[in-house]
Amino acid sequence: MVGLKIKEYLDAKGIKYSYLAEKTGMPMNILSPTLNGKRKLSAEEYFIICEALGVSAEIFSPEGEERGD
């Protein structure tokens, strides 16, 4: 899931989830389950996160993953 890829990126870069929550305006009770794969990430939230991290939207694309919508 994309949320898990974002979590891996944050962990690898040493970025705290609270920092991302503050930058995006997403509350931790929404952000945390999203990053742990327990909540689906909306397209709008995805683009907000990418913008907050200063990365291209393609960086977390689920290439090669089967979509289980």
PyMOL Python script that loads the backbone (N, CA, C, O; Angstrom):
from pymol import cmd

cmd.read_pdbstr("""\
ATOM      1  N   MET A   1       0.834  -1.193   0.000  1.00  0.00           N
ATOM      2  CA  MET A   1       0.000   0.000   0.000  1.00  0.00           C
ATOM      3  C   MET A   1       0.874   1.250   0.000  1.00  0.00           C
ATOM      4  O   MET A   1       2.017   1.240   0.457  1.00  0.00           O
ATOM      5  N   VAL A   2       0.311   2.297  -0.514  1.00  0.00           N
ATOM      6  CA  VAL A   2       1.054   3.551  -0.632  1.00  0.00           C
ATOM      7  C   VAL A   2       1.406   4.108   0.746  1.00  0.00           C
ATOM      8  O   VAL A   2       2.499   4.638   0.941  1.00  0.00           O
ATOM      9  N   GLY A   3       0.497   3.992   1.689  1.00  0.00           N
ATOM     10  CA  GLY A   3       0.767   4.491   3.039  1.00  0.00           C
ATOM     11  C   GLY A   3       2.012   3.870   3.647  1.00  0.00           C
ATOM     12  O   GLY A   3       2.793   4.541   4.321  1.00  0.00           O
ATOM     13  N   LEU A   4       2.186   2.574   3.399  1.00  0.00           N
ATOM     14  CA  LEU A   4       3.366   1.886   3.926  1.00  0.00           C
ATOM     15  C   LEU A   4       4.641   2.370   3.249  1.00  0.00           C
ATOM     16  O   LEU A   4       5.690   2.461   3.887  1.00  0.00           O
ATOM     17  N   LYS A   5       4.553   2.680   1.956  1.00  0.00           N
ATOM     18  CA  LYS A   5       5.725   3.219   1.248  1.00  0.00           C
ATOM     19  C   LYS A   5       6.096   4.592   1.797  1.00  0.00           C
ATOM     20  O   LYS A   5       7.276   4.914   1.937  1.00  0.00           O
ATOM     21  N   ILE A   6       5.094   5.391   2.106  1.00  0.00           N
ATOM     22  CA  ILE A   6       5.359   6.706   2.697  1.00  0.00           C
ATOM     23  C   ILE A   6       6.006   6.535   4.062  1.00  0.00           C
ATOM     24  O   ILE A   6       6.948   7.251   4.402  1.00  0.00           O
ATOM     25  N   LYS A   7       5.503   5.590   4.842  1.00  0.00           N
ATOM     26  CA  LYS A   7       6.075   5.318   6.168  1.00  0.00           C
ATOM     27  C   LYS A   7       7.538   4.907   6.048  1.00  0.00           C
ATOM     28  O   LYS A   7       8.379   5.394   6.803  1.00  0.00           O
ATOM     29  N   GLU A   8       7.856   4.009   5.101  1.00  0.00           N
ATOM     30  CA  GLU A   8       9.237   3.587   4.886  1.00  0.00           C
ATOM     31  C   GLU A   8      10.121   4.782   4.531  1.00  0.00           C
ATOM     32  O   GLU A   8      11.249   4.889   5.013  1.00  0.00           O
ATOM     33  N   TYR A   9       9.609   5.672   3.694  1.00  0.00           N
ATOM     34  CA  TYR A   9      10.354   6.870   3.293  1.00  0.00           C
ATOM     35  C   TYR A   9      10.634   7.742   4.522  1.00  0.00           C
ATOM     36  O   TYR A   9      11.760   8.197   4.724  1.00  0.00           O
ATOM     37  N   LEU A  10       9.605   7.969   5.335  1.00  0.00           N
ATOM     38  CA  LEU A  10       9.779   8.800   6.528  1.00  0.00           C
ATOM     39  C   LEU A  10      10.816   8.193   7.462  1.00  0.00           C
ATOM     40  O   LEU A  10      11.682   8.894   7.984  1.00  0.00           O
ATOM     41  N   ASP A  11      10.719   6.881   7.667  1.00  0.00           N
ATOM     42  CA  ASP A  11      11.671   6.196   8.549  1.00  0.00           C
ATOM     43  C   ASP A  11      13.094   6.299   8.006  1.00  0.00           C
ATOM     44  O   ASP A  11      14.033   6.558   8.758  1.00  0.00           O
ATOM     45  N   ALA A  12      13.250   6.095   6.698  1.00  0.00           N
ATOM     46  CA  ALA A  12      14.576   6.145   6.079  1.00  0.00           C
ATOM     47  C   ALA A  12      15.197   7.533   6.169  1.00  0.00           C
ATOM     48  O   ALA A  12      16.412   7.666   6.315  1.00  0.00           O
ATOM     49  N   LYS A  13      14.362   8.564   6.084  1.00  0.00           N
ATOM     50  CA  LYS A  13      14.846   9.948   6.121  1.00  0.00           C
ATOM     51  C   LYS A  13      14.872  10.533   7.530  1.00  0.00           C
ATOM     52  O   LYS A  13      15.337  11.656   7.728  1.00  0.00           O
ATOM     53  N   GLY A  14      14.376   9.779   8.505  1.00  0.00           N
ATOM     54  CA  GLY A  14      14.353  10.265   9.885  1.00  0.00           C
ATOM     55  C   GLY A  14      13.329  11.366  10.110  1.00  0.00           C
ATOM     56  O   GLY A  14      13.509  12.223  10.975  1.00  0.00           O
ATOM     57  N   ILE A  15      12.257  11.342   9.333  1.00  0.00           N
ATOM     58  CA  ILE A  15      11.202  12.355   9.456  1.00  0.00           C
ATOM     59  C   ILE A  15      10.146  11.839  10.425  1.00  0.00           C
ATOM     60  O   ILE A  15       9.630  10.734  10.258  1.00  0.00           O
ATOM     61  N   LYS A  16       9.830  12.630  11.426  1.00  0.00           N
ATOM     62  CA  LYS A  16       8.842  12.231  12.428  1.00  0.00           C
ATOM     63  C   LYS A  16       7.433  12.381  11.866  1.00  0.00           C
ATOM     64  O   LYS A  16       7.143  13.291  11.090  1.00  0.00           O
ATOM     65  N   TYR A  17       6.577  11.468  12.277  1.00  0.00           N
ATOM     66  CA  TYR A  17       5.184  11.507  11.825  1.00  0.00           C
ATOM     67  C   TYR A  17       4.505  12.791  12.298  1.00  0.00           C
ATOM     68  O   TYR A  17       3.654  13.342  11.599  1.00  0.00           O
ATOM     69  N   SER A  18       4.879  13.260  13.474  1.00  0.00           N
ATOM     70  CA  SER A  18       4.281  14.493  14.003  1.00  0.00           C
ATOM     71  C   SER A  18       4.645  15.684  13.111  1.00  0.00           C
ATOM     72  O   SER A  18       3.836  16.596  12.939  1.00  0.00           O
ATOM     73  N   TYR A  19       5.852  15.682  12.545  1.00  0.00           N
ATOM     74  CA  TYR A  19       6.254  16.736  11.619  1.00  0.00           C
ATOM     75  C   TYR A  19       5.374  16.704  10.379  1.00  0.00           C
ATOM     76  O   TYR A  19       4.893  17.742   9.924  1.00  0.00           O
ATOM     77  N   LEU A  20       5.163  15.505   9.834  1.00  0.00           N
ATOM     78  CA  LEU A  20       4.317  15.385   8.650  1.00  0.00           C
ATOM     79  C   LEU A  20       2.882  15.799   8.959  1.00  0.00           C
ATOM     80  O   LEU A  20       2.234  16.452   8.141  1.00  0.00           O
ATOM     81  N   ALA A  21       2.385  15.424  10.130  1.00  0.00           N
ATOM     82  CA  ALA A  21       1.031  15.809  10.531  1.00  0.00           C
ATOM     83  C   ALA A  21       0.902  17.330  10.578  1.00  0.00           C
ATOM     84  O   ALA A  21      -0.094  17.896  10.128  1.00  0.00           O
ATOM     85  N   GLU A  22       1.918  17.974  11.127  1.00  0.00           N
ATOM     86  CA  GLU A  22       1.898  19.438  11.220  1.00  0.00           C
ATOM     87  C   GLU A  22       1.973  20.084   9.835  1.00  0.00           C
ATOM     88  O   GLU A  22       1.236  21.027   9.547  1.00  0.00           O
ATOM     89  N   LYS A  23       2.857  19.577   8.983  1.00  0.00           N
ATOM     90  CA  LYS A  23       3.032  20.146   7.635  1.00  0.00           C
ATOM     91  C   LYS A  23       1.797  19.967   6.760  1.00  0.00           C
ATOM     92  O   LYS A  23       1.488  20.825   5.933  1.00  0.00           O
ATOM     93  N   THR A  24       1.088  18.849   6.942  1.00  0.00           N
ATOM     94  CA  THR A  24      -0.064  18.555   6.093  1.00  0.00           C
ATOM     95  C   THR A  24      -1.379  19.033   6.690  1.00  0.00           C
ATOM     96  O   THR A  24      -2.367  19.190   5.972  1.00  0.00           O
ATOM     97  N   GLY A  25      -1.398  19.264   7.985  1.00  0.00           N
ATOM     98  CA  GLY A  25      -2.648  19.609   8.651  1.00  0.00           C
ATOM     99  C   GLY A  25      -3.515  18.383   8.928  1.00  0.00           C
ATOM    100  O   GLY A  25      -4.676  18.506   9.318  1.00  0.00           O
ATOM    101  N   MET A  26      -2.936  17.197   8.723  1.00  0.00           N
ATOM    102  CA  MET A  26      -3.676  15.960   8.991  1.00  0.00           C
ATOM    103  C   MET A  26      -3.480  15.576  10.461  1.00  0.00           C
ATOM    104  O   MET A  26      -2.346  15.520  10.936  1.00  0.00           O
ATOM    105  N   PRO A  27      -4.566  15.312  11.178  1.00  0.00           N
ATOM    106  CA  PRO A  27      -4.407  14.890  12.574  1.00  0.00           C
ATOM    107  C   PRO A  27      -3.738  13.520  12.661  1.00  0.00           C
ATOM    108  O   PRO A  27      -3.882  12.695  11.758  1.00  0.00           O
ATOM    109  N   MET A  28      -3.015  13.285  13.738  1.00  0.00           N
ATOM    110  CA  MET A  28      -2.306  12.013  13.913  1.00  0.00           C
ATOM    111  C   MET A  28      -3.256  10.818  13.916  1.00  0.00           C
ATOM    112  O   MET A  28      -2.872   9.731  13.486  1.00  0.00           O
ATOM    113  N   ASN A  29      -4.503  11.000  14.398  1.00  0.00           N
ATOM    114  CA  ASN A  29      -5.434   9.873  14.433  1.00  0.00           C
ATOM    115  C   ASN A  29      -5.913   9.480  13.031  1.00  0.00           C
ATOM    116  O   ASN A  29      -6.534   8.431  12.860  1.00  0.00           O
ATOM    117  N   ILE A  30      -5.630  10.306  12.046  1.00  0.00           N
ATOM    118  CA  ILE A  30      -5.897   9.981  10.640  1.00  0.00           C
ATOM    119  C   ILE A  30      -4.596   9.525   9.971  1.00  0.00           C
ATOM    120  O   ILE A  30      -4.580   8.533   9.242  1.00  0.00           O
ATOM    121  N   LEU A  31      -3.524  10.246  10.223  1.00  0.00           N
ATOM    122  CA  LEU A  31      -2.248   9.963   9.574  1.00  0.00           C
ATOM    123  C   LEU A  31      -1.666   8.611   9.991  1.00  0.00           C
ATOM    124  O   LEU A  31      -1.212   7.850   9.136  1.00  0.00           O
ATOM    125  N   SER A  32      -1.674   8.308  11.263  1.00  0.00           N
ATOM    126  CA  SER A  32      -1.057   7.081  11.756  1.00  0.00           C
ATOM    127  C   SER A  32      -1.668   5.816  11.141  1.00  0.00           C
ATOM    128  O   SER A  32      -0.921   4.978  10.636  1.00  0.00           O
ATOM    129  N   PRO A  33      -3.005   5.643  11.165  1.00  0.00           N
ATOM    130  CA  PRO A  33      -3.558   4.435  10.530  1.00  0.00           C
ATOM    131  C   PRO A  33      -3.300   4.391   9.027  1.00  0.00           C
ATOM    132  O   PRO A  33      -3.195   3.312   8.445  1.00  0.00           O
ATOM    133  N   THR A  34      -3.200   5.542   8.412  1.00  0.00           N
ATOM    134  CA  THR A  34      -2.916   5.603   6.976  1.00  0.00           C
ATOM    135  C   THR A  34      -1.516   5.080   6.693  1.00  0.00           C
ATOM    136  O   THR A  34      -1.320   4.289   5.771  1.00  0.00           O
ATOM    137  N   LEU A  35      -0.552   5.516   7.475  1.00  0.00           N
ATOM    138  CA  LEU A  35       0.832   5.094   7.276  1.00  0.00           C
ATOM    139  C   LEU A  35       1.051   3.634   7.654  1.00  0.00           C
ATOM    140  O   LEU A  35       2.014   3.010   7.206  1.00  0.00           O
ATOM    141  N   ASN A  36       0.164   3.094   8.472  1.00  0.00           N
ATOM    142  CA  ASN A  36       0.273   1.698   8.894  1.00  0.00           C
ATOM    143  C   ASN A  36      -0.575   0.757   8.045  1.00  0.00           C
ATOM    144  O   ASN A  36      -0.685  -0.430   8.352  1.00  0.00           O
ATOM    145  N   GLY A  37      -1.179   1.286   6.973  1.00  0.00           N
ATOM    146  CA  GLY A  37      -1.943   0.452   6.052  1.00  0.00           C
ATOM    147  C   GLY A  37      -3.317   0.051   6.554  1.00  0.00           C
ATOM    148  O   GLY A  37      -3.932  -0.868   6.013  1.00  0.00           O
ATOM    149  N   LYS A  38      -3.805   0.732   7.588  1.00  0.00           N
ATOM    150  CA  LYS A  38      -5.107   0.381   8.153  1.00  0.00           C
ATOM    151  C   LYS A  38      -6.222   1.308   7.677  1.00  0.00           C
ATOM    152  O   LYS A  38      -7.391   1.117   8.012  1.00  0.00           O
ATOM    153  N   ARG A  39      -5.847   2.300   6.904  1.00  0.00           N
ATOM    154  CA  ARG A  39      -6.806   3.265   6.378  1.00  0.00           C
ATOM    155  C   ARG A  39      -6.373   3.635   4.969  1.00  0.00           C
ATOM    156  O   ARG A  39      -5.187   3.829   4.707  1.00  0.00           O
ATOM    157  N   LYS A  40      -7.336   3.730   4.069  1.00  0.00           N
ATOM    158  CA  LYS A  40      -7.014   4.122   2.693  1.00  0.00           C
ATOM    159  C   LYS A  40      -6.670   5.603   2.634  1.00  0.00           C
ATOM    160  O   LYS A  40      -7.239   6.425   3.352  1.00  0.00           O
ATOM    161  N   LEU A  41      -5.743   5.913   1.776  1.00  0.00           N
ATOM    162  CA  LEU A  41      -5.288   7.279   1.563  1.00  0.00           C
ATOM    163  C   LEU A  41      -6.044   7.864   0.379  1.00  0.00           C
ATOM    164  O   LEU A  41      -6.043   7.285  -0.708  1.00  0.00           O
ATOM    165  N   SER A  42      -6.687   9.003   0.583  1.00  0.00           N
ATOM    166  CA  SER A  42      -7.387   9.639  -0.537  1.00  0.00           C
ATOM    167  C   SER A  42      -6.366  10.287  -1.465  1.00  0.00           C
ATOM    168  O   SER A  42      -5.236  10.568  -1.067  1.00  0.00           O
ATOM    169  N   ALA A  43      -6.781  10.518  -2.701  1.00  0.00           N
ATOM    170  CA  ALA A  43      -5.890  11.158  -3.676  1.00  0.00           C
ATOM    171  C   ALA A  43      -5.482  12.542  -3.186  1.00  0.00           C
ATOM    172  O   ALA A  43      -4.322  12.932  -3.320  1.00  0.00           O
ATOM    173  N   GLU A  44      -6.417  13.274  -2.626  1.00  0.00           N
ATOM    174  CA  GLU A  44      -6.115  14.623  -2.127  1.00  0.00           C
ATOM    175  C   GLU A  44      -5.072  14.563  -1.009  1.00  0.00           C
ATOM    176  O   GLU A  44      -4.125  15.349  -0.997  1.00  0.00           O
ATOM    177  N   GLU A  45      -5.249  13.632  -0.075  1.00  0.00           N
ATOM    178  CA  GLU A  45      -4.285  13.482   1.016  1.00  0.00           C
ATOM    179  C   GLU A  45      -2.904  13.098   0.477  1.00  0.00           C
ATOM    180  O   GLU A  45      -1.879  13.584   0.956  1.00  0.00           O
ATOM    181  N   TYR A  46      -2.899  12.226  -0.517  1.00  0.00           N
ATOM    182  CA  TYR A  46      -1.636  11.786  -1.120  1.00  0.00           C
ATOM    183  C   TYR A  46      -0.854  12.972  -1.682  1.00  0.00           C
ATOM    184  O   TYR A  46       0.341  13.117  -1.424  1.00  0.00           O
ATOM    185  N   PHE A  47      -1.535  13.812  -2.448  1.00  0.00           N
ATOM    186  CA  PHE A  47      -0.850  14.958  -3.044  1.00  0.00           C
ATOM    187  C   PHE A  47      -0.416  15.968  -1.986  1.00  0.00           C
ATOM    188  O   PHE A  47       0.626  16.607  -2.135  1.00  0.00           O
ATOM    189  N   ILE A  48      -1.193  16.120  -0.931  1.00  0.00           N
ATOM    190  CA  ILE A  48      -0.815  17.015   0.173  1.00  0.00           C
ATOM    191  C   ILE A  48       0.459  16.498   0.844  1.00  0.00           C
ATOM    192  O   ILE A  48       1.358  17.278   1.160  1.00  0.00           O
ATOM    193  N   ILE A  49       0.532  15.191   1.058  1.00  0.00           N
ATOM    194  CA  ILE A  49       1.717  14.594   1.685  1.00  0.00           C
ATOM    195  C   ILE A  49       2.943  14.758   0.794  1.00  0.00           C
ATOM    196  O   ILE A  49       4.014  15.136   1.268  1.00  0.00           O
ATOM    197  N   CYS A  50       2.784  14.475  -0.492  1.00  0.00           N
ATOM    198  CA  CYS A  50       3.914  14.626  -1.415  1.00  0.00           C
ATOM    199  C   CYS A  50       4.413  16.066  -1.435  1.00  0.00           C
ATOM    200  O   CYS A  50       5.619  16.312  -1.438  1.00  0.00           O
ATOM    201  N   GLU A  51       3.480  17.014  -1.450  1.00  0.00           N
ATOM    202  CA  GLU A  51       3.864  18.427  -1.452  1.00  0.00           C
ATOM    203  C   GLU A  51       4.585  18.793  -0.159  1.00  0.00           C
ATOM    204  O   GLU A  51       5.589  19.504  -0.186  1.00  0.00           O
ATOM    205  N   ALA A  52       4.079  18.315   0.964  1.00  0.00           N
ATOM    206  CA  ALA A  52       4.698  18.614   2.261  1.00  0.00           C
ATOM    207  C   ALA A  52       6.112  18.046   2.345  1.00  0.00           C
ATOM    208  O   ALA A  52       6.993  18.638   2.969  1.00  0.00           O
ATOM    209  N   LEU A  53       6.320  16.892   1.710  1.00  0.00           N
ATOM    210  CA  LEU A  53       7.650  16.264   1.729  1.00  0.00           C
ATOM    211  C   LEU A  53       8.559  16.807   0.635  1.00  0.00           C
ATOM    212  O   LEU A  53       9.761  16.541   0.634  1.00  0.00           O
ATOM    213  N   GLY A  54       7.987  17.567  -0.296  1.00  0.00           N
ATOM    214  CA  GLY A  54       8.779  18.120  -1.387  1.00  0.00           C
ATOM    215  C   GLY A  54       9.237  17.058  -2.379  1.00  0.00           C
ATOM    216  O   GLY A  54      10.332  17.146  -2.935  1.00  0.00           O
ATOM    217  N   VAL A  55       8.384  16.048  -2.595  1.00  0.00           N
ATOM    218  CA  VAL A  55       8.727  14.972  -3.518  1.00  0.00           C
ATOM    219  C   VAL A  55       7.703  14.881  -4.635  1.00  0.00           C
ATOM    220  O   VAL A  55       6.580  15.370  -4.510  1.00  0.00           O
ATOM    221  N   SER A  56       8.105  14.248  -5.727  1.00  0.00           N
ATOM    222  CA  SER A  56       7.216  14.015  -6.857  1.00  0.00           C
ATOM    223  C   SER A  56       6.145  13.004  -6.467  1.00  0.00           C
ATOM    224  O   SER A  56       6.397  12.102  -5.667  1.00  0.00           O
ATOM    225  N   ALA A  57       4.972  13.152  -7.021  1.00  0.00           N
ATOM    226  CA  ALA A  57       3.876  12.225  -6.729  1.00  0.00           C
ATOM    227  C   ALA A  57       4.188  10.808  -7.193  1.00  0.00           C
ATOM    228  O   ALA A  57       3.599   9.853  -6.686  1.00  0.00           O
ATOM    229  N   GLU A  58       5.102  10.654  -8.145  1.00  0.00           N
ATOM    230  CA  GLU A  58       5.436   9.332  -8.665  1.00  0.00           C
ATOM    231  C   GLU A  58       6.318   8.520  -7.716  1.00  0.00           C
ATOM    232  O   GLU A  58       6.440   7.306  -7.879  1.00  0.00           O
ATOM    233  N   ILE A  59       6.929   9.167  -6.736  1.00  0.00           N
ATOM    234  CA  ILE A  59       7.893   8.479  -5.877  1.00  0.00           C
ATOM    235  C   ILE A  59       7.285   7.296  -5.117  1.00  0.00           C
ATOM    236  O   ILE A  59       7.978   6.311  -4.862  1.00  0.00           O
ATOM    237  N   PHE A  60       6.026   7.377  -4.759  1.00  0.00           N
ATOM    238  CA  PHE A  60       5.390   6.312  -3.987  1.00  0.00           C
ATOM    239  C   PHE A  60       4.423   5.486  -4.832  1.00  0.00           C
ATOM    240  O   PHE A  60       3.593   4.754  -4.292  1.00  0.00           O
ATOM    241  N   SER A  61       4.528   5.602  -6.151  1.00  0.00           N
ATOM    242  CA  SER A  61       3.570   4.905  -7.009  1.00  0.00           C
ATOM    243  C   SER A  61       3.665   3.398  -6.797  1.00  0.00           C
ATOM    244  O   SER A  61       4.756   2.853  -6.631  1.00  0.00           O
ATOM    245  N   PRO A  62       2.527   2.739  -6.803  1.00  0.00           N
ATOM    246  CA  PRO A  62       2.499   1.293  -6.516  1.00  0.00           C
ATOM    247  C   PRO A  62       2.791   0.428  -7.736  1.00  0.00           C
ATOM    248  O   PRO A  62       2.039  -0.505  -8.017  1.00  0.00           O
ATOM    249  N   GLU A  63       3.851   0.714  -8.458  1.00  0.00           N
ATOM    250  CA  GLU A  63       4.210  -0.063  -9.645  1.00  0.00           C
ATOM    251  C   GLU A  63       4.402  -1.529  -9.280  1.00  0.00           C
ATOM    252  O   GLU A  63       5.081  -1.875  -8.313  1.00  0.00           O
ATOM    253  N   GLY A  64       3.779  -2.371 -10.088  1.00  0.00           N
ATOM    254  CA  GLY A  64       3.948  -3.796  -9.887  1.00  0.00           C
ATOM    255  C   GLY A  64       3.104  -4.391  -8.784  1.00  0.00           C
ATOM    256  O   GLY A  64       3.124  -5.606  -8.587  1.00  0.00           O
ATOM    257  N   GLU A  65       2.365  -3.576  -8.060  1.00  0.00           N
ATOM    258  CA  GLU A  65       1.503  -4.090  -7.014  1.00  0.00           C
ATOM    259  C   GLU A  65       0.109  -4.318  -7.560  1.00  0.00           C
ATOM    260  O   GLU A  65      -0.384  -3.548  -8.384  1.00  0.00           O
ATOM    261  N   GLU A  66      -0.514  -5.374  -7.097  1.00  0.00           N
ATOM    262  CA  GLU A  66      -1.895  -5.639  -7.492  1.00  0.00           C
ATOM    263  C   GLU A  66      -2.786  -4.713  -6.702  1.00  0.00           C
ATOM    264  O   GLU A  66      -2.627  -4.565  -5.490  1.00  0.00           O
ATOM    265  N   ARG A  67      -3.721  -4.094  -7.384  1.00  0.00           N
ATOM    266  CA  ARG A  67      -4.610  -3.163  -6.709  1.00  0.00           C
ATOM    267  C   ARG A  67      -5.740  -3.936  -6.055  1.00  0.00           C
ATOM    268  O   ARG A  67      -6.457  -4.681  -6.722  1.00  0.00           O
ATOM    269  N   GLY A  68      -5.896  -3.765  -4.785  1.00  0.00           N
ATOM    270  CA  GLY A  68      -6.929  -4.471  -4.032  1.00  0.00           C
ATOM    271  C   GLY A  68      -7.979  -3.524  -3.510  1.00  0.00           C
ATOM    272  O   GLY A  68      -8.337  -3.579  -2.333  1.00  0.00           O
ATOM    273  N   ASP A  69      -8.479  -2.654  -4.367  1.00  0.00           N
ATOM    274  CA  ASP A  69      -9.482  -1.658  -3.935  1.00  0.00           C
ATOM    275  C   ASP A  69     -10.705  -2.288  -3.406  1.00  0.00           C
ATOM    276  O   ASP A  69     -11.636  -1.588  -3.005  1.00  0.00           O
TER     277      ASP A  69
END
""", "prot")
cmd.dss("prot")
cmd.show_as("cartoon", "prot")
cmd.util.cbc("prot")
cmd.orient("prot")
